[in-house]
Amino acid sequence: MNPDFNKKLEEKAMIAVEKLLQDKSIKTNEEMVDSLIAIMKEGEKEFVKEKGRTMTYLEMRYLYG
């Protein structure tokens, strides 16, 4: 794993989650879950673009907990 790239993905996701938590337009749990999944999917797209493969389970857990 490239620590710099992974750190960048993790930081980007954390910023997106912080913004999401401050977003008052999110009214239901379903909207929150959908938004969180979208953040993870965006990170996955960047990962695939950089690495040319999907994340392993370990990599997903490392980045998204």
For each residue, the residues with C-beta under 8 A, 3 or more apart:
1: 5 6 59 62
2: 5 6 50
3: 6 7
4: 7 8
5: 1 2 8 9 50
6: 1 2 3 9 10 59 62 63
7: 3 4 10 11
8: 4 5 11 12
9: 5 6 12 13 43 46 47 63
10: 6 7 13 14 63
11: 7 8 14 15
12: 8 9 15 16 43 46
13: 9 10 16 17 39 40 43 63 64
14: 10 11 17 18
15: 11 12 18 19
16: 12 13 19 20 39 42
17: 13 14 20 21 36 39
18: 14 15 21 22
19: 15 16 22 23
20: 16 17 23 26 32 35 36 39
21: 17 18
22: 18 19
23: 19 20 26 35
24:
25:
26: 20 23 31 32 35
27: 31
28: 31 32
29: 32 33
30: 33 34
31: 26 27 28 34 35
32: 20 26 28 29 35 36
33: 29 30 36 37
34: 30 31 37 38
35: 20 23 26 31 32 38 39
36: 17 20 32 33 39 40
37: 33 34 40 41
38: 34 35 41 42
39: 13 16 17 20 35 36 42 43
40: 13 36 37 43 44 60 64
41: 37 38 44 45
42: 16 38 39 45 46
43: 9 12 13 39 40 46 47 63 64
44: 40 41 47 48 54 55
45: 41 42 48 49
46: 9 12 42 43 49 50
47: 9 43 44 50 51 54 55 59
48: 44 45 51 52 53 54
49: 45 46
50: 2 5 46 47
51: 47 48
52: 48
53: 48
54: 44 47 48
55: 44 47 59 60 63
56: 59 60
57: 60 61
58: 61 62
59: 1 6 47 55 56 62 63
60: 40 55 56 57 63 64
61: 57 58 64 65
62: 1 6 58 59
63: 6 9 10 13 43 55 59 60
64: 13 40 43 60 61
65: 61
